[in-house]
Amino acid sequence: RKFTEVVRLSDLERLGVDEIDLGTLKAANVVSILAQNARVILSGSLTRKVTVRGLGVTKGARAAIEAAGGSVVDNE
């Protein structure tokens, strides 16, 4: 948990990419370079389609991402 950072839907909205994973968040300085994981929470709004890969997502954030036409993919 120590290296898990919180990401808001509004942060995803500001990113100019459709595929979002931990590397994308680090490159955009949304999370620390030391972060080992990130969790997306329902804060702000998302108006475009994005695919979230390998990140933790709360129920509310998942519903908002899917309502905007996007998807959440778990790393297997």
KEBA-34391 format. One line per 3 residues: number of its first residue (from 1); their letters; for each residue z, y, x of N, C-alpha, C. Coordinates in nm, 4 decimals, padded with zeros to 6 digits. Layout:
REM KEBA-34391
NUM) a) Z Y X Z Y X Z Y X; ...
This chain:
REM KEBA-34391
1) rkf) 00.0000 -00.1201 00.0808 00.0000 00.0000 00.0000 00.0000 00.1263 00.0850; 00.0557 00.1171 00.2028 00.0694 00.2340 00.2882 -00.0669 00.2956 00.3206; -00.1699 00.2131 00.3314 -00.3008 00.2646 00.3693 -00.3983 00.2684 00.2519
4) tev) -00.3442 00.2687 00.1291 -00.4267 00.2810 00.0092 -00.4203 00.4255 -00.0388; -00.5361 00.4859 -00.0597 -00.5396 00.6248 -00.1036 -00.5920 00.6347 -00.2459; -00.5545 00.7417 -00.3137 -00.5941 00.7641 -00.4522 -00.7182 00.8529 -00.4551
7) vrl) -00.8154 00.8125 -00.5377 -00.9393 00.8882 -00.5536 -00.9559 00.9202 -00.7020; -00.9895 01.0433 -00.7336 -01.0077 01.0842 -00.8738 -01.1540 01.0705 -00.9144; -01.1761 01.0578 -01.0443 -01.3140 01.0532 -01.0947 -01.3898 01.1797 -01.0555
10) sdl) -01.3200 01.2929 -01.0545 -01.3859 01.4184 -01.0171 -01.4339 01.4145 -00.8715; -01.3642 01.3391 -00.7851 -01.4099 01.3221 -00.6461 -01.5413 01.2442 -00.6430; -01.5511 01.1400 -00.7270 -01.6741 01.0608 -00.7331 -01.7890 01.1449 -00.7864
13) erl) -01.7587 01.2321 -00.8812 -01.8602 01.3193 -00.9409 -01.9220 01.4101 -00.8343; -01.8385 01.4609 -00.7434 -01.8870 01.5542 -00.6407 -01.9715 01.4875 -00.5331; -01.9511 01.3559 -00.5126 -02.0311 01.2855 -00.4126 -02.1754 01.2772 -00.4624
16) gvd) -02.2699 01.2948 -00.3750 -02.4097 01.2927 -00.4157 -02.4751 01.1565 -00.4050; -02.3963 01.0494 -00.4149 -02.4521 00.9149 -00.3989 -02.4237 00.8306 -00.5233; -02.5058 00.7282 -00.5438 -02.4906 00.6404 -00.6598 -02.4088 00.5161 -00.6285
19) eid) -02.4056 00.4750 -00.4998 -02.3288 00.3574 -00.4573 -02.2064 00.4076 -00.3806; -02.0887 00.3764 -00.4315 -01.9668 00.4277 -00.3692 -01.8791 00.3114 -00.3249; -01.8431 00.3121 -00.1956 -01.7486 00.2146 -00.1417 -01.6559 00.2880 -00.0451
22) lgt) -01.5687 00.2139 00.0216 -01.4711 00.2778 00.1102 -01.5391 00.3551 00.2233; -01.6457 00.2997 00.2788 -01.7194 00.3686 00.3853 -01.7777 00.5009 00.3400; -01.8293 00.5036 00.2179 -01.8857 00.6273 00.1617 -01.7763 00.7331 00.1479
25) lka) -01.6597 00.6910 00.0977 -01.5485 00.7846 00.0791 -01.4983 00.8393 00.2125; -01.4939 00.7543 00.3144 -01.4509 00.7998 00.4471 -01.5532 00.8976 00.5059; -01.6808 00.8662 00.4922 -01.7857 00.9523 00.5478 -01.7847 01.0903 00.4831
28) anv) -01.7468 01.0963 00.3567 -01.7449 01.2239 00.2839 -01.6092 01.2940 00.2943; -01.5185 01.2380 00.3747 -01.3843 01.2936 00.3931 -01.3045 01.3027 00.2635; -01.3299 01.2109 00.1706 -01.2515 01.2047 00.0477 -01.1203 01.1308 00.0748
31) vsi) -01.1273 01.0290 00.1626 -01.0061 00.9573 00.2059 -00.9972 00.9643 00.3580; -00.8799 00.9356 00.4087 -00.8574 00.9363 00.5529 -00.9371 00.8263 00.6212; -00.9711 00.8488 00.7442 -01.0419 00.7480 00.8240 -00.9527 00.6249 00.8451
34) laq) -00.8213 00.6412 00.8300 -00.7267 00.5307 00.8467 -00.7085 00.4475 00.7197; -00.7626 00.4938 00.6078 -00.7451 00.4228 00.4803 -00.8054 00.2831 00.4883; -00.7306 00.1849 00.4378 -00.7801 00.0479 00.4339 -00.8290 00.0107 00.2950
37) nar) -00.7917 00.0911 00.1962 -00.8346 00.0682 00.0593 -00.8210 00.1989 -00.0176; -00.8840 00.2023 -00.1346 -00.8725 00.3201 -00.2207 -00.8645 00.2729 -00.3645; -00.7989 00.3517 -00.4472 -00.7856 00.3199 -00.5892 -00.8349 00.4393 -00.6685
40) vil) -00.9287 00.4141 -00.7584 -00.9856 00.5208 -00.8413 -00.9005 00.5345 -00.9669; -00.8591 00.6586 -00.9961 -00.7767 00.6839 -01.1147 -00.8521 00.7743 -01.2125; -00.8070 00.7713 -01.3364 -00.8671 00.8530 -01.4416 -00.8132 00.9946 -01.4314
43) sgs) -00.8820 01.0777 -01.3565 -00.8455 01.2177 -01.3410 -00.9748 01.2942 -01.3204; -01.0003 01.3882 -01.4075 -01.1278 01.4580 -01.4040 -01.2288 01.3824 -01.4889; -01.3559 01.4154 -01.4723 -01.4578 01.3499 -01.5543 -01.5737 01.3033 -01.4674
46) ltr) -01.6480 01.2102 -01.5223 -01.7644 01.1556 -01.4551 -01.8800 01.1599 -01.5532; -01.9877 01.2283 -01.5157 -02.0998 01.2457 -01.6082 -02.2259 01.1748 -01.5627; -02.2196 01.1077 -01.4481 -02.3400 01.0398 -01.3994 -02.3102 00.8940 -01.3669
49) kvt) -02.4172 00.8167 -01.3574 -02.4061 00.6731 -01.3337 -02.3781 00.6458 -01.1860; -02.2692 00.5747 -01.1593 -02.2362 00.5350 -01.0231 -02.1949 00.3880 -01.0218; -02.2116 00.3242 -00.9068 -02.1641 00.1882 -00.8867 -02.0520 00.1936 -00.7846
52) vrg) -01.9356 00.1461 -00.8245 -01.8183 00.1456 -00.7371 -01.8008 00.0036 -00.6848; -01.8006 -00.0123 -00.5522 -01.7912 -00.1450 -00.4908 -01.6638 -00.1614 -00.4083; -01.5896 -00.2676 -00.4370 -01.4774 -00.3068 -00.3523 -01.3580 -00.2150 -00.3532
55) lgv) -01.3445 -00.1307 -00.4532 -01.2301 -00.0402 -00.4623 -01.1438 -00.0789 -00.5816; -01.0161 -00.0479 -00.5740 -00.9291 -00.0668 -00.6899 -00.9626 00.0381 -00.7938; -00.9588 -00.0011 -00.9208 -00.9932 00.0914 -01.0288 -00.8949 00.0694 -01.1440
58) tkg) -00.8355 00.1771 -01.1947 -00.7459 00.1633 -01.3090 -00.8281 00.1349 -01.4343; -00.7601 00.0864 -01.5391 -00.8303 00.0550 -01.6643 -00.9029 00.1771 -01.7193; -00.8351 00.2905 -01.7205 -00.8947 00.4126 -01.7742 -01.0148 00.4587 -01.6937
61) ara) -01.0045 00.4488 -01.5613 -01.1156 00.4897 -01.4747 -01.2340 00.3959 -01.4937; -01.2067 00.2652 -01.5066 -01.3140 00.1677 -01.5291 -01.3876 00.2002 -01.6595; -01.3122 00.2302 -01.7643 -01.3726 00.2631 -01.8937 -01.4599 00.3882 -01.8829
64) aie) -01.4128 00.4888 -01.8088 -01.4893 00.6125 -01.7927 -01.6169 00.5901 -01.7117; -01.6077 00.5089 -01.6063 -01.7247 00.4784 -01.5232 -01.8294 00.4037 -01.6059; -01.7844 00.3051 -01.6829 -01.8760 00.2267 -01.7662 -01.9330 00.3104 -01.8802
67) aag) -01.8533 00.4020 -01.9354 -01.9022 00.4888 -02.0433 -02.0133 00.5818 -01.9923; -02.0081 00.6157 -01.8632 -02.1103 00.7031 -01.8050 -02.2339 00.6216 -01.7621; -02.2313 00.4907 -01.7887 -02.3470 00.4069 -01.7533 -02.3341 00.3387 -01.6193
70) gsv) -02.2227 00.3564 -01.5539 -02.2026 00.2977 -01.4211 -02.1383 00.1606 -01.4305; -02.1018 00.1067 -01.3122 -02.0396 -00.0256 -01.3089 -01.9391 -00.0337 -01.1940; -01.8493 -00.1317 -01.2065 -01.7499 -00.1578 -01.1037 -01.7741 -00.2996 -01.0533
73) vdn) -01.7973 -00.3142 -00.9220 -01.8248 -00.4436 -00.8615 -01.7135 -00.4764 -00.7631; -01.6526 -00.5923 -00.7810 -01.5477 -00.6362 -00.6881 -01.6117 -00.7048 -00.5696; -01.5547 -00.6848 -00.4509 -01.6021 -00.7582 -00.3330 -01.5542 -00.9013 -00.3413
76) e) -01.6427 -00.9944 -00.3259 -01.6072 -01.1365 -00.3303 -01.6111 -01.1926 -00.1908
